[in-house]
Amino acid sequence: MTPFGPVGLLCDELRLRVPGLETVLRCDEGRVSSYLKVARPGIEPRVIVWDRRRGVYQWKTGPDAGGQLGADVDQAAVAVAVALGLSIL
């Protein structure tokens, strides 16, 4: 497990499998949680978080805010790529 928890794992997966995607991993120290900002040219950056209660990745911001991306890293990576119009390796 990374120091950033499940969000760190998703960041690693996206960096490996989604060319053209910009990722920024941050820790919100006030809430003791991590979040991942993803972006690509021409699209407003979006934030992804890990919902501990539900055990899923979800969009925190953007047009799909509150939408679930899946419970495992692979499923979430595919959902992010599709939502941003990018191919996945």
Secondary structure as UniProt FT lines:
FT   TURN            3..5
FT   HELIX           6..17
FT   TURN            19..20
FT   STRAND          22..28
FT   TURN            29..32
FT   STRAND          33..40
FT   TURN            41..42
FT   STRAND          43..51
FT   TURN            52..55
FT   STRAND          56..59
FT   TURN            63..66
FT   STRAND          68..70
FT   HELIX           73..83
FT   TURN            84..85
//
